[in-house]
Amino acid sequence: MCKYMPKDSFNKEEVTIAYFSMEIGLANSMTTYSGGLGILAGDTIKSCSDLNIPLVGVSLLNQEGYFKQVIDAEGNQIEEPDPWEPKDHAELQPEIVSIWIQDKEVKVRAYKREVKGVAGYSIPVYFLDTDFEGNEEQHRSLTRHLYGGDQLYRLAQEIVLGIGGFRMLQALGFKNINKYHLNEGHASFIILELLSKTATDSDLGWQFDPELVKKMCVFTTHTPVAAGHDHFPFETVKSFLGAYFPYNMVEGAVRDGQLNLTRMALLYSGYVNGVAKKHGQITRDMFGDSEIDHITNGVHSVTWTCKSFKMIFDKYIPGWREDPFTLRSAWGIPSEEVWEAHMEAKRKLIAIINEKNEGFSEDVFTIGFARRFTQYKRPNFIFRDEKALKEVISRNGKIQVVFAGKAHPKDFQGKDILKEVFDIAKDPKYKVNVAFLENYDMELAGYLTSGVDIWLNNPQRPMEASGTSGMKAAHNGVPSLSILDGWWIEGHIEGVTGWAIGEEKYRCNDELAEKRELQDFYKKLAMIVKYYYKDRKSWIKIMKDAISINASFFNTHRMVHQYVLNAYFKSGNFTENPVENGVEAANTQ
């Protein structure tokens, strides 16, 4: 276990890493996240606190949340505010800093939430807030809605995060930070702030130190498609930020008049990574940079292991909470106890489903699908061939399917797919009991990833950067049936940790490719359903293999170790302070 800080201690002067993320999901009652990016950020911070990593987190308050999903009687998604009360979860700090947006002063304050690790070490997470007296209404609204408003609203939010976040850490007394970890490109404006801090006046005019800034920054990208990377009109950025910043230093990130925040982060980060081996390759192809590495995502083991499995892990694998790698010995847990732990979780899920849907049974093979509803994730994939699905059931046994997930408010195609799945759930012709659980959140994710019998994931390749829901399922002995994309390329061992749909070499970008995958899917599903009902002993072995092989590796403890060794150490000294001392040195040259 990493032990870079003493246990039970926290000292601002010893904190050397700042982790910036637009969203951070720490608790279900704090609606500061929309999905995978925010949950990963929260899991990362939890593992850092478990491992005593000297880190501080920075995000936006997002007091109205992302949105609360309500499904009406026709299957239409309705978005409602999902507020939380900061004072019930975090402590308001006295410090206030100022930034300037369109030549107007915007004041920023912060709420602090402590994240305590298994050994007692705490990491502070600061949620930035502009919604208080002294700011104009347009600026007060900037920290109310996660990903709300139009492009200009988003630009202003990201200025608050990057520049406001840096200044807040300085005001709070974090003087020795030498690494700024940008979790996606949303915080990239911190680069302009850092560049400005290296400014020196000379006979040649103002000089800046890009290499010093590069030593400070670590960048993780999560997006495998070009359209998913933030970009803003460069002239608009200048008008928003004013004349203070060295814009000429980031012109290399401008394409067709647009400042691409991912490209800006790539220019000024000493270490860059994708979030799975395949995603690293895709990112290199996209941006033409051979130095982009990969660190495959994980999940926080204690957070995503259900109560019944925690009990048997505590019994048979003492120390797994501190070191999830010890879950590799899960193969030795008695099979009957593994099955009973699973059935306890399954009964809880079935009870939740049956509160609004009738007829789900703990004796029926249950498939789980829960993620953002959008076209490339293909939520309706299982229903593409009604005849083939009926044949699977008639020959091998009953199945039931539970869905959950939100469509982006502006993704109308995703909303249509959600409505289609909702309608199928009420249509008896499919001979499948189908449920849709609204308002997918952390709590519901915990019930789903532990209570189903198999986890289904069928995105179009190569658009799944990583995916973490299957990792959560593996911690609860739930194997995956998944397309070979993202993390599953690394986690898949056919018939051991789960099953693959199709082959990695085929892209799902035309009807022929999808037809091939559908054929393989129904073939595999038939075999899996039969296996589940006819060979329980072998099925439980696969459950234990999912834990011992996948859960022991695909966790954020392993992931954080890799960041420490590859990003925080390798791209610069972990203990020296180039951010404070280096900038001071640059300013005196």
C-alpha positions in Angstrom: 0.0 0.0 0.0 1.2 3.5 -0.8 2.2 5.4 2.4 3.4 8.8 1.3 1.6 10.6 4.1 1.4 9.7 7.8 -1.9 8.2 8.8 -4.5 10.3 10.6 -3.0 13.5 9.5 -3.6 16.3 7.0 -1.4 19.3 6.4 -1.9 21.7 3.5 1.8 22.2 3.1 2.3 18.5 2.4 -0.4 18.3 -0.3 1.4 18.2 -3.7 -1.4 17.0 -6.1 -4.6 18.9 -7.1 -7.2 16.8 -8.9 -9.6 18.9 -11.0 -12.9 17.4 -12.4 -16.0 19.1 -13.6 -18.0 16.5 -11.6 -17.2 14.4 -8.6 -19.6 11.8 -7.3 -18.9 11.1 -3.6 -22.4 10.3 -2.2 -25.8 9.6 -3.6 -27.3 12.5 -1.7 -24.8 14.9 -3.3 -26.0 15.2 -6.9 -22.7 16.6 -8.1 -22.3 14.0 -10.9 -24.0 13.0 -14.1 -22.5 9.5 -14.7 -19.3 7.7 -15.3 -16.8 10.6 -15.3 -18.0 11.9 -11.9 -18.3 8.5 -10.3 -14.8 7.7 -11.4 -13.5 10.9 -10.0 -15.2 10.1 -6.7 -13.8 6.6 -6.6 -10.3 8.0 -7.4 -10.4 10.3 -4.5 -11.7 7.6 -2.2 -8.8 5.3 -3.1 -6.3 8.2 -2.7 -7.6 8.7 0.8 -7.3 4.9 1.5 -3.7 5.0 0.2 -2.7 8.3 2.0 -1.9 10.1 -1.3 -1.3 13.9 -0.7 -4.1 15.1 -2.9 -6.8 17.7 -2.9 -9.9 17.6 -5.1 -11.6 20.6 -6.9 -15.0 20.6 -8.6 -18.1 22.8 -9.1 -20.9 22.8 -6.6 -23.7 22.1 -9.1 -26.4 22.7 -6.4 -29.3 21.8 -8.7 -27.5 18.7 -9.8 -27.6 17.2 -13.3 -31.3 16.3 -13.4 -33.8 14.0 -11.8 -35.3 11.7 -14.4 -39.0 11.1 -14.4 -40.7 8.8 -16.9 -44.3 9.6 -17.7 -47.0 7.1 -18.6 -46.0 7.2 -22.3 -42.3 6.6 -21.7 -41.2 10.1 -22.2 -38.2 11.4 -20.1 -38.9 14.5 -18.1 -36.0 16.4 -16.6 -36.6 18.0 -13.1 -34.1 19.7 -10.8 -32.3 17.4 -8.4 -31.1 19.8 -5.7 -29.0 19.0 -2.7 -28.2 21.1 0.4 -24.4 21.9 0.6 -24.5 22.8 4.3 -25.7 19.3 5.1 -22.7 17.7 3.4 -19.9 20.2 3.4 -18.4 23.1 5.3 -18.5 26.6 3.8 -15.0 28.1 3.7 -14.3 31.8 4.6 -12.0 32.4 1.6 -13.4 34.2 -1.4 -11.4 34.8 -4.7 -12.2 36.8 -7.8 -12.0 36.0 -11.5 -13.1 38.2 -14.4 -15.6 37.1 -17.1 -16.4 39.6 -19.8 -14.7 42.4 -17.8 -17.0 41.7 -14.8 -15.8 40.5 -11.4 -17.1 37.2 -10.4 -16.5 36.1 -6.8 -16.0 32.4 -6.0 -16.2 30.7 -2.6 -15.9 27.0 -1.8 -17.5 24.2 0.3 -15.2 21.6 1.7 -16.1 17.9 2.0 -13.7 15.6 3.8 -13.2 12.1 2.3 -11.8 9.8 5.0 -9.9 6.6 4.0 -9.9 3.2 5.6 -6.8 4.1 7.7 -8.2 7.5 8.8 -6.4 9.8 6.4 -8.7 12.5 5.0 -8.6 14.2 1.6 -10.5 17.5 1.2 -12.6 18.1 -1.9 -13.6 21.7 -2.6 -16.8 22.5 -4.5 -16.7 26.0 -6.0 -19.7 28.2 -5.7 -20.7 31.5 -7.3 -24.3 31.6 -6.1 -24.1 34.2 -3.4 -24.7 37.9 -2.8 -22.3 40.2 -4.7 -22.5 38.4 -8.0 -24.8 39.2 -10.8 -27.6 36.7 -11.5 -26.0 35.4 -14.7 -22.9 34.6 -12.7 -24.7 33.3 -9.6 -26.2 30.6 -11.9 -22.9 29.3 -13.1 -22.6 26.7 -10.3 -26.2 25.6 -10.2 -26.6 23.2 -13.1 -24.1 20.5 -14.2 -23.7 20.9 -17.9 -26.6 23.3 -18.1 -27.3 26.2 -20.4 -25.7 27.0 -23.8 -22.1 27.0 -25.0 -21.3 30.4 -23.4 -22.6 29.1 -20.0 -20.4 26.1 -20.4 -17.4 28.3 -21.2 -18.0 30.4 -18.1 -18.3 27.3 -16.0 -15.0 26.0 -17.2 -13.3 29.3 -16.4 -14.7 29.1 -12.9 -13.3 25.6 -12.6 -9.9 26.1 -14.0 -8.9 29.6 -13.1 -11.2 30.0 -10.1 -10.1 26.6 -8.8 -6.4 27.5 -9.0 -6.9 30.8 -7.2 -9.1 29.2 -4.5 -6.3 26.6 -3.7 -3.8 29.4 -3.4 -6.2 31.4 -1.1 -6.8 28.3 1.0 -3.1 27.9 1.7 -2.1 25.0 -0.7 1.2 26.5 -1.6 3.2 23.3 -2.5 1.2 21.7 -5.2 3.4 20.5 -8.0 0.9 18.4 -10.0 -2.4 19.5 -11.5 -4.3 16.5 -12.7 -7.0 17.5 -15.2 -9.7 14.9 -15.4 -10.9 15.6 -18.9 -10.4 18.9 -20.7 -13.0 21.0 -18.7 -10.3 22.4 -16.4 -7.8 23.3 -19.1 -8.0 27.0 -18.5 -5.8 26.4 -15.5 -3.0 26.2 -18.1 -3.4 29.9 -19.0 -3.3 30.8 -15.4 -0.1 28.7 -14.8 1.5 30.2 -17.9 0.8 33.7 -16.6 2.5 32.8 -13.3 5.7 32.1 -15.1 5.8 35.4 -16.8 9.1 37.3 -16.7 9.9 40.8 -18.2 12.9 40.9 -20.4 14.4 43.0 -23.2 12.5 40.8 -25.6 9.2 41.5 -23.8 7.2 39.1 -21.6 8.6 35.6 -21.6 6.9 32.5 -20.4 8.1 29.0 -19.3 6.0 26.4 -21.1 8.3 23.5 -19.9 7.7 24.4 -16.3 3.9 24.4 -16.9 4.3 21.0 -18.7 6.0 19.6 -15.6 3.0 20.6 -13.5 0.2 19.2 -15.6 -1.2 15.7 -15.9 -4.1 15.1 -18.3 -6.6 12.2 -18.6 -8.9 12.1 -21.5 -12.1 10.0 -21.5 -13.6 10.7 -24.9 -12.9 8.5 -28.0 -14.8 10.7 -30.5 -13.7 14.1 -31.8 -17.2 15.7 -31.2 -16.9 15.0 -27.5 -14.0 17.3 -26.9 -14.8 20.8 -25.7 -14.0 23.7 -28.1 -14.9 27.4 -28.1 -14.4 30.2 -30.5 -11.0 31.6 -29.7 -12.1 35.2 -30.0 -14.9 34.5 -27.6 -12.5 33.0 -25.1 -10.4 36.1 -25.3 -13.4 38.4 -24.8 -14.5 36.3 -21.8 -11.0 36.3 -20.1 -9.7 39.7 -21.0 -6.2 40.8 -21.8 -4.4 39.3 -18.8 -3.5 35.9 -20.3 -0.8 34.9 -22.9 -3.1 33.7 -25.7 -0.2 33.4 -28.2 1.1 30.5 -26.1 -2.0 28.3 -26.9 -2.5 29.1 -30.5 -1.3 25.6 -31.3 -4.6 24.3 -29.9 -6.7 26.4 -32.3 -8.3 24.8 -35.3 -10.6 26.8 -37.6 -10.9 29.6 -35.1 -11.9 27.2 -32.3 -9.8 26.7 -29.1 -9.8 23.0 -28.5 -9.4 22.4 -24.7 -8.2 18.8 -25.2 -5.4 20.0 -27.6 -4.5 22.8 -25.1 -4.1 20.1 -22.4 -2.1 17.9 -24.7 0.3 20.8 -25.4 0.9 21.5 -21.8 0.8 18.2 -19.9 3.9 16.2 -19.1 1.9 13.1 -18.9 -1.3 12.2 -20.9 -3.3 9.1 -20.8 -6.4 7.4 -22.1 -8.6 5.3 -19.8 -8.1 1.8 -21.3 -5.4 0.2 -23.6 -7.6 0.5 -26.7 -8.7 4.0 -25.8 -5.0 5.1 -25.5 -4.5 3.8 -29.1 -7.6 5.6 -30.4 -6.5 8.9 -28.7 -3.0 8.6 -30.3 -4.7 8.1 -33.7 -7.0 11.0 -33.1 -4.4 13.5 -32.1 -1.3 12.1 -33.6 0.7 11.9 -30.4 2.7 8.8 -29.7 3.4 9.9 -26.1 -0.2 9.4 -25.0 -0.2 6.5 -22.5 -3.1 4.6 -21.0 -4.1 3.7 -17.5 -7.2 1.6 -17.4 -10.0 2.7 -15.1 -11.1 1.0 -12.0 -13.8 1.3 -9.3 -13.6 1.8 -5.6 -13.9 -1.7 -4.2 -15.5 -1.0 -0.9 -18.0 1.4 -2.4 -19.2 -1.0 -5.1 -19.2 -4.3 -3.2 -22.6 -5.0 -1.8 -23.2 -5.8 1.9 -23.5 -9.6 1.5 -20.3 -9.9 -0.4 -18.5 -7.6 2.0 -19.4 -10.0 4.7 -17.9 -13.0 3.0 -14.8 -11.1 1.8 -14.3 -9.9 5.4 -14.6 -13.5 6.5 -12.3 -15.2 4.0 -10.1 -12.4 2.6 -9.2 -10.1 5.6 -7.4 -7.0 4.3 -9.3 -6.8 1.0 -10.6 -3.3 2.0 -7.0 -2.0 2.2 -5.7 -4.1 -0.7 -8.3 -5.2 -3.2 -5.6 -7.2 -5.1 -6.1 -9.9 -2.4 -9.5 -10.5 -4.0 -7.6 -12.8 -6.3 -8.0 -15.5 -3.7 -11.9 -15.3 -4.0 -11.7 -18.7 -5.8 -11.3 -20.3 -2.3 -14.6 -19.0 -0.9 -17.1 -21.8 -0.5 -19.4 -21.9 -3.5 -22.6 -22.1 -1.4 -21.7 -18.9 0.4 -21.0 -17.1 -2.8 -24.4 -18.2 -4.2 -26.2 -17.1 -1.0 -24.5 -13.7 -1.0 -25.6 -13.3 -4.6 -29.1 -14.3 -3.9 -29.4 -11.9 -1.0 -28.4 -9.1 -3.4 -30.7 -10.4 -6.0 -33.7 -10.5 -3.7 -33.1 -6.9 -2.8 -33.1 -5.8 -6.4 -36.2 -7.9 -7.3 -38.0 -6.2 -4.4 -37.1 -2.8 -5.8 -38.2 -3.8 -9.3 -41.5 -5.2 -8.1 -42.5 -2.0 -6.3 -43.5 -0.7 -9.7 -43.2 -3.7 -12.0 -45.0 -7.0 -11.4 -43.8 -10.4 -12.0 -40.0 -10.4 -11.5 -38.8 -13.5 -9.8 -35.5 -14.4 -8.0 -35.6 -17.8 -9.7 -35.4 -16.3 -13.3 -32.2 -15.5 -15.1 -31.9 -11.7 -14.9 -30.0 -9.5 -17.3 -28.9 -6.0 -16.3 -28.3 -3.0 -18.6 -27.7 0.4 -17.1 -25.9 3.3 -18.7 -26.5 6.5 -20.5 -29.2 6.1 -23.1 -27.7 7.1 -26.4 -27.6 5.6 -29.9 -24.0 4.2 -29.8 -24.6 2.3 -26.6 -27.5 0.5 -28.3 -29.9 -0.1 -25.3 -32.4 -1.9 -27.5 -29.8 -4.3 -29.0 -31.3 -7.4 -27.2 -34.7 -6.8 -28.9 -33.4 -6.3 -32.5 -34.4 -9.9 -33.5 -37.7 -10.8 -31.8 -37.8 -14.3 -33.3 -34.2 -15.1 -32.2 -35.0 -13.9 -28.7 -38.1 -16.0 -28.4 -36.2 -19.0 -29.6 -33.5 -18.5 -26.9 -36.2 -18.5 -24.2 -38.3 -21.5 -25.6 -35.2 -23.7 -25.8 -33.2 -22.7 -22.8 -35.4 -21.1 -20.1 -37.0 -17.8 -19.0 -35.2 -14.5 -18.8 -36.0 -11.1 -17.4 -34.3 -7.8 -18.2 -33.9 -4.7 -16.1 -32.9 -1.4 -17.7 -31.9 2.0 -16.2 -30.2 5.1 -17.5 -30.7 8.7 -18.5 -30.7 10.3 -21.9 -28.9 13.7 -22.2 -31.7 16.4 -22.2 -30.6 17.4 -25.8 -30.2 13.8 -27.1 -33.6 13.4 -28.7 -32.5 10.2 -30.4 -31.5 8.8 -27.0 -34.9 9.7 -25.6 -36.6 8.0 -28.5 -34.7 4.8 -27.7 -35.6 5.1 -24.1 -39.2 5.4 -25.0 -38.9 2.3 -27.3 -37.5 0.2 -24.4 -40.2 1.5 -22.1 -42.8 0.5 -24.7 -41.2 -3.0 -25.1 -41.4 -3.4 -21.3 -45.2 -3.3 -21.6 -45.5 -5.4 -24.7 -46.3 -9.1 -24.0 -45.3 -10.4 -27.5 -41.6 -10.5 -26.6 -42.2 -13.2 -23.9 -39.7 -11.4 -21.7 -40.4 -9.6 -18.4 -38.8 -6.2 -18.8 -38.5 -3.4 -16.3 -37.2 0.2 -16.6 -36.1 1.8 -13.4 -36.1 5.6 -13.6 -33.6 8.1 -12.2 -30.4 6.0 -12.4 -28.1 7.1 -9.6 -25.3 5.7 -7.4 -27.7 3.9 -5.0 -29.6 2.3 -7.8 -26.4 1.4 -9.6 -25.3 -0.5 -6.4 -28.4 -2.6 -6.4 -28.3 -3.3 -10.1 -24.6 -4.3 -10.4 -24.9 -6.7 -7.5 -28.4 -8.1 -8.0 -28.5 -9.2 -11.7 -27.1 -12.5 -12.9 -25.2 -11.1 -15.9 -24.2 -7.6 -17.0 -24.9 -6.7 -20.6 -22.9 -4.1 -22.5 -23.2 -3.7 -26.3 -21.9 -0.4 -27.6 -20.8 0.3 -31.1 -17.0 -0.2 -31.3 -14.7 1.7 -30.8 -16.8 4.3 -29.0 -16.6 2.9 -25.4 -13.5 4.6 -23.9 -13.5 2.3 -20.9 -16.8 1.6 -19.1 -16.8 0.9 -15.4 -20.3 -0.6 -14.6 -19.0 -4.1 -15.6 -16.2 -3.7 -13.1 -18.7 -2.9 -10.4 -20.6 -6.0 -11.3 -17.5 -8.2 -11.2 -16.9 -7.1 -7.5 -20.2 -8.8 -6.8 -19.6 -12.0 -8.7 -21.6 -10.9 -11.7 -20.0 -11.8 -15.1 -20.3 -9.7 -18.2 -21.6 -10.4 -21.7 -20.1 -7.6 -23.6 -18.8 -6.2 -26.8 -15.0 -6.3 -27.0 -14.4 -2.6 -26.4 -13.1 -0.4 -23.6 -12.0 -2.3 -20.5 -13.6 -5.6 -21.6 -10.8 -6.2 -24.1 -8.5 -6.5 -21.2 -10.9 -8.1 -18.7 -12.4 -10.7 -20.9 -11.5 -14.4 -20.7 -14.1 -16.3 -22.7 -16.1 -18.6 -20.4 -14.0 -17.7 -17.4 -14.8 -14.0 -16.5 -17.7 -13.8 -18.9 -18.4 -13.8 -22.6 -17.7 -11.6 -25.6 -20.1 -10.5 -28.3 -18.5 -10.7 -31.7 -14.9 -10.1 -32.5 -12.7 -7.1 -31.8 -11.5 -6.8 -35.4 -15.0 -5.9 -36.7 -16.3 -2.3 -36.4 -20.0 -1.8 -35.7 -20.4 0.8 -38.3 -22.7 -0.8 -40.9 -25.6 -3.2 -41.1 -23.5 -6.2 -42.0 -21.3 -5.7 -39.0 -24.2 -5.4 -36.6 -25.9 -8.4 -38.2 -22.8 -10.5 -37.4 -22.8 -9.3 -33.8 -26.5 -10.0 -33.4 -26.0 -13.5 -34.6 -23.2 -14.1 -32.1 -25.1 -12.4 -29.3 -28.2 -14.7 -29.5 -25.9 -17.7 -29.9 -24.0 -16.8 -26.7 -27.2 -15.8 -24.9 -28.7 -19.2 -25.6 -25.6 -21.0 -24.3 -25.4 -18.7 -21.2 -29.1 -19.2 -20.2 -28.8 -22.9 -20.5 -25.6 -22.9 -18.6 -27.2 -20.9 -15.7 -30.1 -23.3 -15.3 -28.4 -26.6 -15.9 -24.9 -26.3 -14.4 -25.0 -24.2 -11.3 -21.7 -25.5 -10.0 -19.8 -24.2 -13.1 -21.8 -21.0 -13.0 -20.6 -20.2 -9.5 -17.0 -20.9 -10.6 -17.4 -18.2 -13.2 -18.8 -15.8 -10.6 -15.7 -16.5 -8.4 -13.4 -16.0 -11.4 -15.0 -12.6 -12.1 -14.1 -11.6 -8.6 -10.6 -13.1 -8.4 -9.5 -12.1 -11.9 -11.4 -8.9 -12.7 -12.3 -7.3 -9.4 -8.8 -7.8 -8.0 -7.3 -5.8 -10.9 -10.0 -3.4 -12.2 -10.2 -1.2 -9.1 -9.1 2.3 -8.3 -6.4 1.2 -5.9 -4.5 -0.4 -8.7 -5.3 2.6 -10.9 -4.1 5.2 -8.4 -0.8 3.2 -7.9 -0.3 3.6 -11.7 -1.0 7.3 -11.6 1.5 7.8 -8.8 4.2 5.8 -10.6 3.6 6.8 -14.2 2.2 10.3 -13.9 3.0 12.0 -10.6 6.5 10.6 -10.2 7.6 10.0 -13.8 6.6 13.4 -15.2 8.3 15.3 -12.5 9.5 15.1 -8.9 6.8 14.0 -6.5 8.1 15.8 -3.5 9.7 19.0 -4.8 7.4 22.0 -5.6 7.8 23.3 -9.1 4.4 25.0 -8.9 5.4 27.3 -6.0 9.2 27.3 -6.0 9.6 26.8 -9.7 7.3 29.7 -10.5 9.0 31.9 -8.0 12.4 31.0 -9.6 11.0 31.8 -13.0 9.8 35.1 -11.8 13.2 36.1 -10.4 15.3 35.1 -13.4 
